[in-house]
Amino acid sequence: MTKRWAEFCIFILAFIWGSTFVLMEDAIKWLPPLTFLTLRLFVATVCLLIIVTFIYRLSLMQKSLWLLGFALGGLLALGFALQVLSLETFAD
């Protein structure tokens, strides 16, 4: 991977991440924040399982893979929960 390609990928990732703030602020007006977060993470989990099993054809039976996935997923869920709850608290 070239440096220019890596910078482009980081730019796209930052753009997508930043654009979700507006979408999340609108979404929590119709759904309770933790319900919205649960649905969002459930859809992401299903998509990730499909990608891992059918596209990359990786075995899901490795214990270290599950432990690392739960740890990183828990940190991500905590970050999302804090973000959504703060949007609900401080939104106009």
Legacy VTK file of the C-alpha trace (Angstrom):
# vtk DataFile Version 3.0
C-alpha trace
ASCII
DATASET POLYDATA
POINTS 92 float
0.000 0.000 0.000
1.417 3.331 -0.996
1.454 6.350 1.286
-0.931 8.237 -0.973
-3.441 5.357 -0.956
-3.233 5.089 2.848
-3.886 8.823 3.215
-6.860 8.572 0.868
-8.305 5.673 2.895
-7.925 7.639 6.137
-9.624 10.642 4.522
-12.587 8.531 3.361
-12.869 6.892 6.780
-12.850 10.289 8.530
-15.467 11.609 6.100
-17.784 8.665 6.709
-17.249 8.805 10.481
-17.967 12.542 10.581
-21.064 12.298 8.413
-22.660 9.788 10.769
-22.978 12.416 13.524
-25.784 14.145 11.624
-27.503 10.857 10.844
-27.254 9.685 14.440
-28.647 12.942 15.784
-31.698 12.555 13.555
-32.092 8.838 14.304
-32.196 9.258 18.085
-35.182 11.577 17.711
-37.289 8.579 16.599
-35.691 5.742 18.572
-34.328 5.507 22.089
-30.532 5.857 21.916
-29.610 2.398 23.128
-32.205 0.743 20.885
-30.748 2.584 17.911
-27.249 1.562 18.943
-28.276 -2.079 19.362
-29.825 -2.167 15.881
-26.800 -0.458 14.351
-24.308 -2.849 15.938
-26.458 -5.884 15.105
-26.495 -4.956 11.408
-22.720 -4.369 11.512
-22.170 -7.761 13.175
-24.210 -9.600 10.552
-22.375 -7.811 7.733
-18.998 -8.599 9.286
-19.866 -12.274 9.752
-20.938 -12.505 6.114
-17.726 -10.854 4.925
-15.487 -13.003 7.106
-17.130 -16.346 6.356
-18.109 -16.043 2.703
-15.685 -13.566 1.162
-12.465 -14.222 3.099
-13.457 -17.798 4.046
-11.866 -17.579 7.486
-12.588 -20.072 10.214
-14.600 -18.566 13.064
-13.594 -21.236 15.561
-10.376 -19.608 16.807
-10.703 -18.696 20.494
-8.259 -15.781 20.211
-10.319 -14.313 17.356
-13.477 -14.347 19.478
-11.753 -12.869 22.552
-10.168 -10.054 20.562
-13.437 -9.414 18.738
-15.407 -9.138 21.978
-12.810 -6.818 23.519
-12.638 -4.487 20.529
-16.392 -4.674 19.957
-17.007 -3.767 23.590
-14.751 -0.729 23.334
-16.449 0.330 20.117
-19.912 -0.128 21.652
-18.862 1.930 24.688
-17.632 4.722 22.434
-20.841 4.661 20.406
-22.980 4.623 23.563
-21.200 7.671 24.951
-21.549 9.441 21.599
-25.265 8.701 21.255
-26.079 9.584 24.868
-24.180 12.862 24.599
-25.997 13.708 21.349
-29.296 13.093 23.136
-28.257 15.163 26.156
-26.740 18.156 24.372
-28.813 18.275 21.158
-31.049 21.273 20.618
LINES 1 93
92 0 1 2 3 4 5 6 7 8 9 10 11 12 13 14 15 16 17 18 19 20 21 22 23 24 25 26 27 28 29 30 31 32 33 34 35 36 37 38 39 40 41 42 43 44 45 46 47 48 49 50 51 52 53 54 55 56 57 58 59 60 61 62 63 64 65 66 67 68 69 70 71 72 73 74 75 76 77 78 79 80 81 82 83 84 85 86 87 88 89 90 91
